[in-house]
Amino acid sequence: SSAFLYIGYGSLSTYCPESVYSAMNLTSCGLAIVIEGAASEAAMRRQSRIETLLPDRTIATRSPWLQAAILSVRGTMSIVLQTMSGTASATSQVAKAIVDSVSSGTPAVEAVTSMRFEALGFSEGEKSGGSDSEMNFT
């Protein structure tokens, strides 16, 4: 089994048009991790300016749910989407932890649930009461 990993400032579609990943054979892909908005605030502002110049049709395809649907239809077994922006360091740490955990046999959903709290610095006891508003993964 293999994995598909995207970590970038902007949408997956910014750097890899949907026409490319919708044609990929991902039947052996056990896990896809798509992390968008991994940047500093200055980089996010710069990326936002760039993306305002894009055609409406391109912007419409930027939905993470559409991207997940395409990856799923192409054969990916599990898909992890980041639903809020985070720093490049934090998102890289979470992605590495998820990949390491899944590689050791942990189911993807369990790895994501566990890693998002650990990356934010919560201990086991704080998971239920802590806020994960800085970074959400689904």
Residue frames as qw, qx, qy, qz and C-alpha x, y, z in Angstrom:
[[0.000, 0.889, 0.459, 0.000, 0.00, 0.00, 0.00],
 [0.431, 0.223, 0.004, 0.874, 1.18, 3.53, -0.68],
 [0.121, -0.738, -0.440, 0.497, 0.32, 7.05, 0.48],
 [0.296, 0.652, 0.273, 0.643, -0.41, 10.37, -1.21],
 [0.404, -0.621, -0.322, 0.590, 0.81, 13.41, 0.76],
 [0.259, 0.663, 0.205, 0.672, 0.23, 17.06, -0.10],
 [0.381, -0.695, -0.299, 0.532, 1.38, 19.87, 2.19],
 [0.390, 0.350, 0.284, 0.803, 1.24, 23.34, 0.66],
 [0.007, -0.152, -0.204, 0.967, 0.42, 27.03, 1.05],
 [0.505, 0.161, -0.119, -0.840, -2.61, 26.84, -1.17],
 [0.866, 0.130, 0.240, -0.419, -5.14, 24.36, -2.42],
 [0.666, -0.092, 0.693, 0.260, -4.05, 21.02, -3.85],
 [0.581, 0.669, 0.445, 0.132, -5.62, 22.23, -7.11],
 [0.034, 0.954, -0.189, -0.228, -3.27, 25.23, -7.15],
 [0.171, -0.646, 0.709, 0.226, -0.25, 23.01, -7.67],
 [0.164, -0.011, 0.961, 0.222, -1.83, 19.86, -9.07],
 [0.481, 0.060, -0.204, -0.850, -4.87, 20.53, -11.29],
 [0.714, 0.010, 0.546, -0.437, -7.84, 18.22, -10.71],
 [0.803, 0.486, -0.217, -0.268, -7.42, 16.96, -14.28],
 [0.328, 0.530, -0.765, 0.163, -4.10, 15.44, -13.13],
 [0.184, -0.199, 0.862, -0.429, -5.12, 13.75, -9.88],
 [0.747, 0.201, 0.293, -0.562, -8.52, 12.72, -11.25],
 [0.778, 0.461, -0.375, -0.203, -6.67, 10.63, -13.85],
 [0.024, 0.529, -0.814, 0.238, -4.33, 8.95, -11.35],
 [0.791, -0.165, -0.568, -0.156, -4.75, 5.27, -10.48],
 [0.173, -0.543, 0.555, -0.606, -4.86, 5.35, -6.67],
 [0.872, -0.206, -0.316, -0.312, -6.19, 1.83, -6.11],
 [0.778, -0.050, -0.476, 0.406, -3.07, 0.89, -4.14],
 [0.068, 0.463, -0.283, 0.837, -3.16, 4.15, -2.15],
 [0.446, -0.415, -0.760, 0.224, -4.10, 3.30, 1.41],
 [0.272, -0.744, -0.358, 0.494, -3.97, 6.87, 2.71],
 [0.329, 0.592, 0.188, 0.711, -4.14, 10.38, 1.27],
 [0.345, -0.652, -0.341, 0.582, -3.25, 13.35, 3.47],
 [0.284, 0.640, 0.285, 0.655, -4.13, 16.77, 2.05],
 [0.386, -0.652, -0.307, 0.575, -2.92, 19.71, 4.14],
 [0.302, 0.671, 0.270, 0.621, -3.64, 23.12, 2.67],
 [0.219, -0.902, -0.035, -0.370, -2.80, 26.50, 4.20],
 [0.827, -0.389, -0.096, 0.395, 0.43, 25.37, 5.85],
 [0.458, 0.511, 0.009, 0.727, 2.14, 28.74, 6.04],
 [0.229, -0.276, -0.370, 0.857, 2.82, 31.90, 7.95],
 [0.223, 0.760, 0.465, -0.394, 0.24, 34.69, 7.93],
 [0.072, 0.678, -0.331, -0.653, 2.33, 36.68, 5.44],
 [0.073, -0.130, 0.885, 0.441, 2.52, 33.71, 3.08],
 [0.206, 0.510, 0.828, -0.108, -1.23, 33.13, 3.42],
 [0.197, 0.786, 0.163, -0.563, -1.95, 36.78, 2.51],
 [0.039, 0.507, -0.615, -0.602, 0.34, 36.48, -0.52],
 [0.134, 0.121, 0.958, 0.224, -1.36, 33.22, -1.58],
 [0.238, 0.655, 0.624, -0.353, -4.80, 34.83, -1.16],
 [0.181, 0.720, -0.167, -0.649, -3.79, 37.66, -3.51],
 [0.009, -0.272, 0.835, 0.477, -2.58, 35.15, -6.09],
 [0.149, 0.300, 0.942, 0.017, -5.77, 33.10, -5.86],
 [0.277, 0.668, 0.371, -0.582, -8.04, 36.14, -6.37],
 [0.203, 0.555, -0.467, -0.658, -6.66, 36.32, -9.92],
 [0.180, -0.008, 0.963, 0.200, -7.88, 32.82, -10.79],
 [0.397, -0.154, -0.520, -0.741, -10.96, 32.16, -12.97],
 [0.646, -0.238, 0.276, -0.671, -14.24, 31.35, -11.17],
 [0.923, 0.092, -0.309, -0.212, -14.27, 27.80, -12.55],
 [0.555, 0.320, -0.640, 0.425, -10.86, 27.13, -11.00],
 [0.198, -0.330, 0.519, -0.763, -11.94, 28.56, -7.65],
 [0.806, -0.129, -0.013, -0.578, -15.08, 26.37, -7.68],
 [0.884, 0.121, -0.450, 0.024, -12.91, 23.23, -7.84],
 [0.192, 0.518, -0.605, 0.573, -10.98, 24.22, -4.71],
 [0.746, -0.445, 0.089, -0.488, -13.41, 22.57, -2.30],
 [0.115, -0.444, 0.874, -0.156, -11.55, 20.10, -0.09],
 [0.691, 0.122, 0.611, -0.368, -14.66, 17.89, -0.18],
 [0.754, 0.603, -0.097, -0.244, -14.54, 17.76, -3.99],
 [0.250, 0.655, -0.712, 0.048, -10.84, 16.92, -3.82],
 [0.410, -0.233, 0.828, -0.304, -11.57, 14.13, -1.31],
 [0.796, 0.345, 0.333, -0.369, -14.37, 12.81, -3.53],
 [0.624, 0.666, -0.382, -0.144, -12.02, 12.67, -6.53],
 [0.025, 0.530, -0.828, 0.179, -9.31, 10.91, -4.50],
 [0.597, -0.033, 0.697, -0.396, -11.89, 8.45, -3.20],
 [0.806, 0.483, 0.103, -0.327, -13.34, 7.69, -6.63],
 [0.492, 0.676, -0.548, -0.032, -9.81, 7.10, -7.92],
 [0.841, 0.003, -0.538, 0.063, -9.30, 4.38, -5.27],
 [0.114, 0.440, -0.591, 0.667, -7.85, 5.95, -2.11],
 [0.505, -0.346, -0.786, 0.084, -8.91, 3.97, 0.96],
 [0.380, -0.727, -0.409, 0.399, -8.59, 6.70, 3.66],
 [0.310, 0.622, 0.117, 0.710, -8.42, 10.46, 3.20],
 [0.409, -0.593, -0.368, 0.588, -7.30, 13.02, 5.79],
 [0.223, 0.717, 0.241, 0.615, -8.22, 16.66, 5.12],
 [0.283, -0.244, -0.381, 0.846, -7.10, 19.65, 7.11],
 [0.031, 0.767, 0.601, 0.223, -10.10, 21.93, 7.58],
 [0.171, -0.981, -0.036, 0.083, -8.29, 24.95, 9.07],
 [0.513, 0.708, -0.341, 0.345, -4.93, 26.59, 8.41],
 [0.766, -0.608, 0.046, 0.203, -1.94, 25.94, 10.62],
 [0.075, -0.832, 0.487, 0.254, 1.74, 26.74, 10.64],
 [0.695, 0.472, -0.528, -0.120, 3.98, 24.80, 8.30],
 [0.080, 0.401, -0.837, 0.365, 5.83, 23.36, 11.29],
 [0.540, -0.035, 0.616, -0.573, 2.69, 22.15, 13.10],
 [0.834, 0.344, 0.003, -0.432, 1.09, 20.66, 10.01],
 [0.543, 0.505, -0.671, 0.006, 4.31, 18.88, 9.02],
 [0.142, -0.300, 0.829, -0.451, 4.56, 17.46, 12.52],
 [0.707, 0.128, 0.426, -0.549, 0.97, 16.18, 12.37],
 [0.782, 0.465, -0.285, -0.302, 1.44, 14.68, 8.89],
 [0.333, 0.472, -0.799, 0.168, 4.63, 12.88, 9.95],
 [0.343, -0.171, 0.760, -0.525, 2.99, 11.55, 13.11],
 [0.796, 0.251, 0.200, -0.513, -0.04, 10.27, 11.16],
 [0.701, 0.500, -0.489, -0.143, 2.13, 8.57, 8.52],
 [0.119, 0.413, -0.845, 0.319, 4.35, 6.99, 11.21],
 [0.522, -0.048, 0.627, -0.576, 1.32, 5.79, 13.16],
 [0.837, 0.350, 0.018, -0.420, -0.45, 4.32, 10.12],
 [0.523, 0.545, -0.655, -0.018, 2.81, 2.70, 8.98],
 [0.041, -0.288, 0.874, -0.388, 2.98, 0.88, 12.31],
 [0.192, -0.249, -0.939, -0.137, -0.53, -0.53, 11.80],
 [0.117, 0.406, 0.539, -0.729, -2.80, 2.00, 13.54],
 [0.301, 0.658, 0.655, 0.218, -6.07, 2.63, 11.63],
 [0.265, 0.392, 0.154, 0.868, -6.09, 6.07, 9.95],
 [0.353, -0.744, -0.282, -0.493, -9.05, 7.43, 11.93],
 [0.752, -0.589, -0.190, 0.227, -7.40, 6.47, 15.22],
 [0.633, 0.001, 0.031, 0.773, -4.08, 8.01, 14.13],
 [0.072, 0.569, 0.216, 0.790, -5.74, 11.31, 13.14],
 [0.532, -0.757, -0.270, -0.266, -7.73, 11.59, 16.36],
 [0.781, -0.469, -0.102, 0.399, -4.67, 10.92, 18.48],
 [0.597, 0.109, 0.113, 0.787, -2.18, 13.02, 16.51],
 [0.031, 0.736, 0.232, 0.635, -4.20, 16.22, 16.30],
 [0.564, -0.814, -0.093, -0.104, -4.20, 16.50, 20.10],
 [0.806, -0.312, 0.073, 0.498, -0.57, 15.51, 20.52],
 [0.490, 0.406, 0.193, 0.747, 0.55, 18.06, 17.91],
 [0.162, -0.800, -0.140, -0.561, -1.27, 20.78, 19.83],
 [0.184, 0.399, -0.631, 0.639, 0.49, 19.79, 23.04],
 [0.706, -0.387, 0.080, -0.588, -2.49, 18.29, 24.89],
 [0.112, -0.280, 0.930, -0.208, -1.89, 15.43, 27.29],
 [0.220, -0.223, -0.929, -0.199, -4.13, 12.35, 27.38],
 [0.104, -0.519, -0.710, 0.464, -6.27, 13.85, 30.15],
 [0.084, 0.487, 0.043, -0.868, -6.79, 17.16, 28.34],
 [0.069, 0.090, 0.782, 0.613, -8.16, 15.65, 25.13],
 [0.048, -0.616, -0.781, -0.097, -11.79, 15.79, 26.14],
 [0.147, -0.855, -0.345, 0.358, -11.66, 19.30, 27.58],
 [0.348, -0.406, 0.292, 0.793, -9.04, 20.91, 25.37],
 [0.500, 0.752, 0.123, -0.411, -9.79, 23.11, 22.40],
 [0.637, -0.015, 0.563, 0.526, -8.51, 21.99, 19.02],
 [0.353, 0.870, 0.266, -0.218, -9.54, 25.20, 17.30],
 [0.128, -0.735, 0.460, 0.483, -6.00, 25.87, 16.07],
 [0.197, 0.349, -0.810, -0.428, -6.01, 22.86, 13.76],
 [0.755, 0.109, 0.452, -0.462, -8.87, 20.60, 12.75],
 [0.128, 0.266, -0.865, -0.405, -8.59, 17.41, 10.75],
 [0.776, 0.110, 0.280, -0.554, -11.47, 15.28, 9.50]]
